[in-house]
Amino acid sequence: MLNISKNQLNKRVDLTEFKSGQKVFHTRHFAQFNRFLFAFAIVGFIVLFLPWTQNINSRGNVTTLTPDQRPQTIQSPIPGRIEKWFVREGDRVSKGDTILFISEIKNEYFDPNLVNRTGKQIRAKEASVNSYGSKVNSLNNQIGALQNERRLKLEQAANKLLQSKYKVQSDSIDLEAVKIDLGIAERQIGAIQNLYDEGLKSLTELEEKRSKFQEKQAKLISQENKLLASKNDVINAKLEINRVQAEYIDKISKAESDKFTAQSNGFDAEAQVTKLESDFTSYEIRNDLYYIKAPQDGFINKAIIGGIGETFKEGQSLVGIMPANYDLAVEMFVEPIDLPLVHIDEEVRVEFDGWPAIVFSGWPNISYGTYGAKVVAIENFISTNGKFRVLLAPDESDHEWPEAIRVGSGARTIALLEDVPIWFELWRKLNGFPPNYYQPEGTAQNKSDKK
């Protein structure tokens, strides 16, 4: 009762006159209450020295141990339009099962016989490549024939040149002989002339010698003409050799030019065949992409784009799938100040949402409804929520996690640290100090400390 009035009731009324007042204000009850307080103080003092396990509490989510076991979405690498669904939400699918069928929306792929037509183009281009190859072979044969013909022509011209040189030598010898004869005839005329002047020879004999002398002069001029003609034949033979070389160089060069043109066209046709083969393979793969298939065994979660006739872009998510086979794990997020206290293979207790649990964070041995886990990975870069992500896997030495747990459900984690007295933990909490920094057993620092 509050004495807020000036008329104080406790001074006007004696409470000991009432039965309840007599029981409350009896001295015997004071003694019992004092004994209770004394026993409570002793128990509380003893409790202060009981062991308390320091821990780091955190919220997390149930996930999978490896990335390929987590929920995923299926995308189409090509744009298209939904034509038919083959599954419903919640259905189980096996790897390679068809989920839906899509159709083309790009006009360059509308032709239903695009693959067959591309195959015909490939065969036509391959025939063109073979034709160019045959033409190159024919030109090689033609070049070989021209080279042989040039060799024979040059041999023929060389022989003619040699004959002309021999003819020059022969005409030169004949010219010398004619000159000798002309000199003899000239001396004979001089002798006959002297004899004629002395009257020993007749005029007829003198005129006969003069006639022979003139014949020798004419023969000398004729022989000189023959020698000049022979020398001219040598020059003509040399010119013929040069003409033959120039003629066949032109013919062979033209044939080689045609050969290189055919080879260039053949290489271009081969490049076109390679491009068409690449297009053919792409078209075949694209036709197979019209059927969206399950990448692994799992369950269909949700159709993100469900309407028949709806169009979508390449890379856009179409349906969500949850893998059927997965290993459960828990991801928890710890503050940066607590990150040095977490180590690989550290023991952690996990409480799952929806599962009844009685948790004593400092006394994990008497907690009920929690499950054992161990740290398997610690993220090296901070997450978007300002905390570091730690991945937990089930502890094989502890009892198994519930089978009904689903990926994505919430969880509360308790990372177990050192054992300290309760009074020390209360003192740490009152002062706002972090848990004791420690190293797990087996580390290099603990070994050096033991030494």
C-alpha positions as CSV (number, residue, x, y, z in Angstrom):
1,M,0.0,0.0,0.0
2,L,1.3,3.4,-0.9
3,N,1.2,6.1,1.8
4,I,0.6,9.0,-0.6
5,S,-2.2,10.4,1.5
6,K,-1.8,12.6,4.6
7,N,-4.1,10.2,6.5
8,Q,-1.6,7.3,6.9
9,L,-3.5,4.1,7.5
10,N,-0.6,2.2,9.1
11,K,-0.5,4.6,12.0
12,R,-4.2,4.5,12.6
13,V,-4.7,0.7,12.1
14,D,-2.8,-2.1,13.9
15,L,-2.0,-4.7,11.3
16,T,-1.1,-7.3,13.9
17,E,-4.8,-7.6,14.9
18,F,-5.5,-9.4,11.6
19,K,-4.6,-13.1,11.1
20,S,-2.5,-12.4,8.0
21,G,-0.6,-9.7,9.8
22,Q,0.1,-12.1,12.7
23,K,1.5,-14.7,10.3
24,V,3.6,-12.3,8.4
25,F,5.1,-10.3,11.3
26,H,5.8,-13.2,13.5
27,T,9.5,-13.4,14.5
28,R,9.6,-17.1,13.6
29,H,9.1,-16.3,9.9
30,F,11.9,-13.7,10.1
31,A,14.3,-16.5,11.2
32,Q,13.2,-18.8,8.4
33,F,13.6,-16.1,5.8
34,N,17.1,-15.3,7.1
35,R,18.1,-18.9,6.9
36,F,16.7,-19.0,3.3
37,L,18.8,-15.9,2.4
38,F,21.9,-17.4,4.0
39,A,21.5,-20.7,2.1
40,F,20.8,-18.8,-1.1
41,A,23.9,-16.7,-0.6
42,I,26.0,-19.9,-0.1
43,V,24.5,-21.6,-3.1
44,G,25.0,-18.4,-5.2
45,F,28.7,-18.2,-4.0
46,I,29.3,-21.8,-5.0
47,V,27.6,-21.2,-8.4
48,L,30.0,-18.3,-9.1
49,F,32.8,-20.9,-9.2
50,L,31.1,-23.3,-11.5
51,P,32.6,-23.7,-15.0
52,W,31.0,-21.6,-17.8
53,T,31.8,-22.2,-21.5
54,Q,32.4,-18.9,-23.3
55,N,30.6,-18.8,-26.6
56,I,29.7,-16.7,-29.6
57,N,26.0,-16.5,-30.5
58,S,25.0,-15.9,-34.0
59,R,22.1,-16.3,-36.4
60,G,22.4,-18.2,-39.6
61,N,20.6,-20.2,-42.3
62,V,20.6,-23.8,-43.4
63,T,22.5,-24.2,-46.7
64,T,24.4,-26.9,-48.5
65,L,28.0,-27.9,-48.1
66,T,29.0,-27.5,-51.8
67,P,27.8,-24.8,-54.2
68,D,26.5,-27.2,-56.8
69,Q,24.0,-28.6,-54.2
70,R,22.3,-25.2,-53.6
71,P,19.0,-24.0,-55.1
72,Q,19.6,-22.7,-58.6
73,T,17.7,-21.2,-61.5
74,I,17.8,-22.5,-65.0
75,Q,18.4,-20.0,-67.8
76,S,18.3,-20.2,-71.6
77,P,21.5,-19.2,-73.4
78,I,19.3,-18.0,-76.3
79,P,16.3,-15.7,-76.4
80,G,13.0,-17.4,-77.2
81,R,9.3,-17.9,-76.6
82,I,7.7,-20.4,-74.2
83,E,5.7,-23.0,-76.1
84,K,5.1,-25.9,-73.8
85,W,5.7,-27.0,-70.2
86,F,6.4,-30.7,-69.4
87,V,6.6,-30.4,-65.6
88,R,4.7,-28.9,-62.6
89,E,6.0,-27.1,-59.6
90,G,7.1,-29.6,-57.0
91,D,7.8,-32.4,-59.5
92,R,10.9,-34.4,-59.2
93,V,13.1,-34.5,-62.3
94,S,16.2,-36.4,-63.3
95,K,19.2,-35.1,-65.0
96,G,18.5,-34.6,-68.7
97,D,14.7,-34.5,-68.3
98,T,12.9,-32.0,-70.5
99,I,11.3,-29.2,-68.5
100,L,9.9,-27.0,-71.2
101,F,10.1,-26.3,-75.0
102,I,10.8,-22.9,-76.4
103,S,10.7,-21.5,-80.0
104,E,12.8,-19.0,-81.9
105,I,12.1,-15.3,-82.0
106,K,15.1,-14.1,-84.2
107,N,14.2,-13.9,-87.9
108,E,17.6,-15.3,-89.0
109,Y,16.7,-18.6,-87.4
110,F,13.1,-18.9,-88.5
111,D,13.8,-21.3,-91.4
112,P,12.9,-24.8,-90.1
113,N,15.3,-26.4,-92.7
114,L,18.2,-24.1,-91.8
115,V,20.4,-27.0,-90.8
116,N,19.8,-29.0,-94.0
117,R,20.3,-26.0,-96.2
118,T,23.6,-25.2,-94.4
119,G,24.6,-28.8,-95.0
120,K,23.9,-28.5,-98.7
121,Q,26.0,-25.3,-98.8
122,I,28.9,-27.1,-97.1
123,R,28.7,-29.9,-99.7
124,A,28.7,-27.4,-102.6
125,K,31.6,-25.5,-101.1
126,E,33.5,-28.7,-100.6
127,A,32.9,-29.6,-104.3
128,S,34.3,-26.1,-105.2
129,V,37.4,-26.8,-103.0
130,N,37.9,-30.1,-104.9
131,S,37.5,-28.3,-108.3
132,Y,40.1,-25.7,-107.3
133,G,42.4,-28.5,-106.2
134,S,42.0,-30.2,-109.6
135,K,42.6,-26.9,-111.4
136,V,45.8,-26.4,-109.4
137,N,46.9,-30.0,-110.3
138,S,46.2,-29.3,-114.0
139,L,48.2,-26.0,-113.9
140,N,51.1,-27.8,-112.2
141,N,51.1,-30.3,-115.1
142,Q,50.9,-27.4,-117.6
143,I,53.8,-25.7,-115.9
144,G,55.8,-28.9,-116.0
145,A,55.1,-29.3,-119.7
146,L,56.0,-25.7,-120.4
147,Q,59.3,-26.1,-118.5
148,N,60.1,-29.3,-120.5
149,E,59.3,-27.6,-123.8
150,R,61.4,-24.6,-122.8
151,R,64.3,-26.8,-122.1
152,L,64.0,-28.5,-125.5
153,K,63.6,-25.2,-127.3
154,L,66.6,-23.8,-125.5
155,E,68.6,-26.9,-126.5
156,Q,67.5,-26.5,-130.1
157,A,68.4,-22.8,-130.1
158,A,71.8,-23.6,-128.5
159,N,72.5,-26.2,-131.1
160,K,71.6,-23.7,-133.9
161,L,73.9,-21.2,-132.3
162,L,76.7,-23.7,-132.2
163,Q,76.1,-24.6,-135.8
164,S,76.2,-20.9,-136.7
165,K,79.5,-20.5,-134.9
166,Y,80.9,-23.5,-136.7
167,K,79.6,-21.9,-140.0
168,V,81.4,-18.7,-139.1
169,Q,84.6,-20.6,-138.6
170,S,84.2,-22.5,-141.9
171,D,83.4,-19.3,-143.8
172,S,86.4,-17.6,-142.2
173,I,88.7,-20.4,-143.4
174,D,87.2,-20.2,-146.9
175,L,87.7,-16.5,-146.9
176,E,91.4,-16.9,-146.0
177,A,91.7,-19.5,-148.8
178,V,90.1,-17.1,-151.3
179,K,92.4,-14.4,-150.2
180,I,95.4,-16.7,-150.8
181,D,94.0,-17.6,-154.2
182,L,93.5,-13.9,-155.0
183,G,97.1,-13.1,-154.0
184,I,98.4,-15.9,-156.2
185,A,96.2,-14.7,-159.1
186,E,97.5,-11.2,-158.6
187,R,101.1,-12.4,-158.7
188,Q,100.4,-14.5,-161.8
189,I,98.9,-11.4,-163.6
190,G,102.1,-9.4,-162.7
191,A,104.3,-12.2,-164.1
192,I,102.1,-12.6,-167.3
193,Q,102.1,-8.9,-167.7
194,N,105.9,-8.8,-167.7
195,L,106.1,-11.7,-170.1
196,Y,103.6,-10.0,-172.3
197,D,105.6,-6.8,-172.3
198,E,108.7,-8.8,-173.3
199,G,106.6,-10.6,-176.0
200,L,106.9,-14.0,-174.4
201,K,103.1,-14.3,-173.7
202,S,100.2,-13.6,-175.9
203,L,97.4,-11.1,-175.2
204,T,95.0,-14.0,-174.9
205,E,96.9,-15.5,-172.0
206,L,97.1,-12.1,-170.3
207,E,93.4,-11.5,-170.6
208,E,92.7,-15.1,-169.4
209,K,94.7,-14.4,-166.2
210,R,93.0,-11.1,-165.7
211,S,89.6,-12.8,-166.0
212,K,90.6,-15.4,-163.4
213,F,91.9,-12.6,-161.2
214,Q,88.5,-10.9,-161.4
215,E,86.8,-14.2,-160.6
216,K,88.9,-14.5,-157.5
217,Q,88.0,-10.9,-156.5
218,A,84.3,-11.7,-157.0
219,K,84.7,-15.0,-155.0
220,L,86.4,-13.0,-152.3
221,I,83.5,-10.6,-152.1
222,S,81.0,-13.5,-152.1
223,Q,83.0,-15.3,-149.3
224,E,83.0,-12.1,-147.3
225,N,79.2,-12.0,-147.7
226,K,78.9,-15.6,-146.6
227,L,81.0,-14.8,-143.5
228,L,78.8,-11.9,-142.6
229,A,75.7,-14.0,-143.2
230,S,77.1,-16.7,-140.8
231,K,77.9,-14.1,-138.2
232,N,74.4,-12.7,-138.6
233,D,73.1,-16.3,-138.1
234,V,75.0,-16.4,-134.8
235,I,73.4,-13.2,-133.7
236,N,70.0,-14.5,-134.7
237,A,70.6,-17.7,-132.8
238,K,71.4,-15.8,-129.7
239,L,68.3,-13.7,-130.2
240,E,66.3,-16.9,-130.6
241,I,67.6,-18.1,-127.3
242,N,66.5,-14.9,-125.6
243,R,63.2,-15.0,-127.4
244,V,62.5,-18.6,-126.3
245,Q,63.4,-17.8,-122.7
246,A,61.2,-14.7,-122.7
247,E,58.3,-16.5,-124.3
248,Y,58.3,-19.4,-121.9
249,I,58.9,-17.2,-118.9
250,D,55.7,-15.4,-119.9
251,K,53.8,-18.6,-120.5
252,I,55.1,-20.2,-117.2
253,S,54.4,-17.0,-115.2
254,K,50.9,-16.8,-116.6
255,A,50.3,-20.5,-115.6
256,E,51.7,-19.9,-112.2
257,S,49.6,-16.8,-111.8
258,D,46.5,-18.9,-112.7
259,K,47.7,-21.6,-110.2
260,F,48.1,-19.1,-107.4
261,T,44.7,-17.6,-108.2
262,A,43.2,-21.1,-108.1
263,Q,45.0,-21.8,-104.8
264,S,43.7,-18.5,-103.3
265,N,40.2,-19.3,-104.4
266,G,40.6,-22.8,-103.0
267,F,41.8,-21.4,-99.6
268,D,38.9,-19.0,-99.6
269,A,36.5,-21.8,-100.3
270,E,38.0,-23.9,-97.5
271,A,37.6,-20.9,-95.1
272,Q,34.0,-20.7,-96.2
273,V,33.5,-24.4,-95.7
274,T,35.0,-24.1,-92.2
275,K,32.7,-21.2,-91.4
276,L,29.7,-23.1,-92.7
277,E,30.7,-26.1,-90.7
278,S,30.9,-23.9,-87.6
279,D,27.5,-22.4,-88.4
280,F,26.1,-25.9,-89.0
281,T,27.3,-27.1,-85.6
282,S,26.0,-23.9,-84.0
283,Y,22.6,-24.5,-85.6
284,E,22.5,-28.1,-84.4
285,I,23.4,-27.0,-80.9
286,R,20.8,-24.2,-81.1
287,N,18.1,-26.6,-82.1
288,D,19.0,-28.8,-79.1
289,L,18.7,-25.6,-76.9
290,Y,15.0,-25.3,-77.7
291,Y,14.5,-28.0,-75.1
292,I,15.3,-26.8,-71.6
293,K,16.6,-29.8,-69.6
294,A,17.3,-30.4,-66.0
295,P,21.0,-30.0,-65.2
296,Q,20.8,-32.5,-62.3
297,D,18.4,-34.5,-60.2
298,G,16.1,-32.3,-58.2
299,F,12.7,-30.8,-57.6
300,I,11.0,-28.0,-59.5
301,N,10.6,-25.1,-57.1
302,K,8.9,-22.3,-59.1
303,A,8.3,-21.3,-62.6
304,I,9.7,-17.8,-62.9
305,I,8.3,-17.2,-66.4
306,G,5.3,-19.5,-66.8
307,G,2.9,-18.1,-69.5
308,I,2.6,-19.8,-72.8
309,G,3.8,-17.4,-75.5
310,E,5.9,-15.3,-73.1
311,T,9.2,-14.1,-74.5
312,F,12.5,-13.8,-72.7
313,K,16.0,-12.7,-73.2
314,E,19.1,-14.8,-73.2
315,G,20.4,-15.6,-69.7
316,Q,17.0,-14.8,-68.1
317,S,16.0,-17.1,-65.3
318,L,13.1,-19.4,-66.3
319,V,12.6,-21.9,-63.5
320,G,14.0,-22.6,-60.1
321,I,15.3,-26.1,-59.1
322,M,16.4,-27.6,-55.9
323,P,18.9,-30.5,-56.1
324,A,17.6,-33.8,-54.8
325,N,20.9,-34.9,-53.3
326,Y,22.7,-32.5,-51.0
327,D,24.7,-32.4,-47.8
328,L,23.3,-30.0,-45.2
329,A,25.3,-27.2,-43.7
330,V,24.7,-24.0,-41.8
331,E,26.1,-20.6,-42.6
332,M,26.6,-18.3,-39.6
333,F,27.8,-14.7,-39.5
334,V,30.1,-13.5,-36.8
335,E,31.3,-10.0,-35.9
336,P,34.7,-8.9,-37.1
337,I,35.8,-8.7,-33.4
338,D,35.0,-12.3,-32.9
339,L,36.5,-13.6,-36.1
340,P,40.0,-14.4,-34.6
341,L,38.2,-16.7,-32.0
342,V,36.8,-18.9,-34.8
343,H,39.0,-21.7,-36.2
344,I,38.6,-24.6,-38.6
345,D,37.2,-27.8,-36.9
346,E,35.8,-25.6,-34.1
347,E,32.8,-27.2,-32.2
348,V,29.5,-25.3,-32.6
349,R,26.1,-26.1,-31.3
350,V,23.2,-25.4,-33.7
351,E,19.5,-24.8,-32.8
352,F,17.2,-25.1,-35.8
353,D,14.0,-23.0,-36.2
354,G,10.9,-25.0,-35.6
355,W,12.6,-27.6,-33.5
356,P,12.0,-27.3,-29.7
357,A,15.2,-26.7,-27.7
358,I,16.2,-25.8,-24.2
359,V,19.5,-24.0,-24.6
360,F,22.0,-23.2,-21.9
361,S,24.7,-21.4,-23.8
362,G,27.3,-21.7,-21.1
363,W,26.5,-25.3,-20.3
364,P,26.2,-27.0,-23.7
365,N,26.2,-30.5,-22.1
366,I,22.8,-30.0,-20.5
367,S,21.3,-28.2,-23.5
368,Y,18.4,-30.0,-25.2
369,G,17.4,-29.9,-28.9
370,T,20.8,-28.6,-30.1
371,Y,22.9,-30.4,-32.7
372,G,26.7,-30.6,-33.1
373,A,28.6,-29.0,-36.0
374,K,32.1,-28.1,-36.9
375,V,33.6,-25.2,-38.8
376,V,34.7,-26.2,-42.3
377,A,35.3,-22.8,-44.0
378,I,35.8,-19.2,-42.9
379,E,35.2,-16.4,-45.5
380,N,38.2,-14.2,-46.1
381,F,36.2,-11.2,-47.2
382,I,33.5,-9.4,-45.2
383,S,29.9,-9.9,-46.3
384,T,27.4,-7.2,-47.3
385,N,25.9,-7.3,-43.8
386,G,29.2,-6.2,-42.2
387,K,30.0,-9.7,-40.8
388,F,32.1,-12.6,-41.8
389,R,30.5,-15.8,-43.1
390,V,31.4,-19.1,-41.5
391,L,30.3,-22.5,-42.9
392,L,29.4,-25.3,-40.6
393,A,29.1,-29.0,-41.4
394,P,27.5,-31.7,-39.2
395,D,29.6,-33.2,-36.5
396,E,29.9,-36.9,-37.3
397,S,30.6,-37.8,-33.7
398,D,27.3,-36.2,-32.6
399,H,23.8,-37.3,-33.3
400,E,22.5,-36.7,-36.8
401,W,20.7,-33.6,-37.9
402,P,16.9,-33.9,-38.4
403,E,16.0,-35.2,-41.9
404,A,13.0,-32.8,-42.2
405,I,15.2,-29.7,-42.2
406,R,14.9,-27.7,-45.4
407,V,17.6,-25.6,-47.1
408,G,16.9,-21.9,-46.3
409,S,15.4,-22.3,-42.9
410,G,16.8,-20.3,-40.0
411,A,19.3,-21.5,-37.3
412,R,20.9,-20.2,-34.2
413,T,24.5,-21.1,-33.6
414,I,26.6,-21.2,-30.5
415,A,30.4,-21.4,-31.1
416,L,32.0,-22.9,-28.0
417,L,35.2,-21.3,-26.7
418,E,37.1,-21.6,-23.4
419,D,35.7,-22.8,-20.0
420,V,35.9,-20.1,-17.3
421,P,34.3,-19.6,-13.9
422,I,30.9,-17.9,-13.8
423,W,32.2,-15.0,-11.8
424,F,34.8,-14.3,-14.5
425,E,32.1,-14.4,-17.2
426,L,29.9,-12.0,-15.2
427,W,32.9,-9.7,-14.6
428,R,33.6,-9.8,-18.4
429,K,30.0,-9.0,-19.3
430,L,29.8,-6.1,-16.8
431,N,33.0,-4.6,-18.3
432,G,32.1,-5.3,-21.9
433,F,35.2,-7.3,-22.6
434,P,35.3,-9.8,-25.5
435,P,35.8,-13.5,-24.8
436,N,39.3,-14.7,-24.1
437,Y,41.5,-15.0,-27.2
438,Y,42.8,-18.5,-27.5
439,Q,44.4,-21.0,-29.9
440,P,42.9,-24.5,-30.3
441,E,45.0,-27.5,-29.2
442,G,47.7,-28.6,-31.6
443,T,48.6,-25.2,-33.0
444,A,52.2,-23.9,-33.1
445,Q,51.6,-21.3,-30.4
446,N,50.2,-23.9,-27.9
447,K,53.2,-26.2,-28.6
448,S,55.6,-23.4,-28.0
449,D,53.8,-22.5,-24.8
450,K,54.0,-26.1,-23.6
451,K,57.7,-26.1,-24.3
